[in-house]
């Protein structure tokens, strides 16, 4: 039984907004338990076997449903026709619109769509693009965040991710346009952060830039911003230096543009350095196309569940039907015939973001973990039970991304209501960011069906 352990427990008076979710199968840190969960003023106050209401409150019957922490996607370009960098896609013109009114409306719709799929926090990632346009997009995101309309889905925007700007080598560009790569610069980063109003939370800085990269890594790390490295042809030695300077995250690990070397020189490549680093988090796009499930399970086995972060890297094409070909900053993309993935129209075997959503990613992880799978680096991955698979998938989809962002905290830490709040697990004192869902088994595959989503205790 989880009890409130913070000093700022909301008062249970008649003015408090109270919700009790009953009869659900709750994923707690110690595992799945059938229990009731009480929310007071947007925060989880009590989790007990049976909660008896002592004041007027809303009762939600979740009998037989799973209650899970909301998903946190720390790497997504967009969804439902919206792209962080380019704005809103106009089907008729077959181009993007980048003006403040359309942008804010498109971002609002995108955040609702993320939430509908069980995602309660996102960090939106940027493509390599002209700097003035990038700053303009960031300023619109800042304006959206400053609106304060109190719509619950506004809280889903957890920050921005500068992915393409500080890349270097065209052969590792993926779907980014190398014409818009820039040498790492503290001044340039500060300009971007100023445009974003402090919303930048993650920055990709490739180590092969050498000293300029190390200086920028130290600059942003000292400000509490997560430094990542991907789309990189760095040697293992260069990547190791970046880690020592503050790099904490490997960008969509094993996806296409990540350098590897089987030779004994310079510590191998980025892949080898990442696998050897016990304290480095790795992003994994869990759609089964960017990285084969065998390599996904191999990575989990080598790194440990606690260092793996499931992401979507979704494009505006996700949950945006009837899309075929498009162009973003001079790079052509197309949606596959079965609408399962996006690829570069001009580069064979180069994927262009994804069509993935976090509910599907979570389902994929459960299916891969509960099925016996032959590995590549590991001979065989034996199946695990469903309850264990749900717990591990949640760790990679909710807890670990919260840890990367610094918004996960044990319940024993006194909760301070003046903060934005801790999240990523269901514990007393944490924000009520959660979803209620059923799990359907059909033709040997599990599928998570999200039925209700709460962000800060407010239902979307």
Secondary structure by P-SEA (a helix, b strand, c coil): ccccccccccccccccbbbbbcccccccccccccbbbbbccccccccccbbbbccbbbbbbbccbbbbcccccccccccccccccccccccccccccccaaaaaaaaaaaaaaaaaacccbbbbbbccccaaaaaaaaaaaaaaaacccccccccccccccccccccccccccccccccccccccaaaaaaaaaaacccccbbbbbccccaaaaaaaaaaaaacbbbbbccccccaaaaaaaaaaccccccccccccbbbbccccccccaaaaaaacccbbbbbccccccccaaaaaaaaaaaccccbbbbcccccccccccccccccccbbbbbccccccccccccccccccccccaaaaaaaaaaaaacbbbbccccbbbbbcaaaaaaaaaaaacaaaaaaacccccccccccccccccccccccccccbbbbbbbbbcccbbbbbbcccccccccc
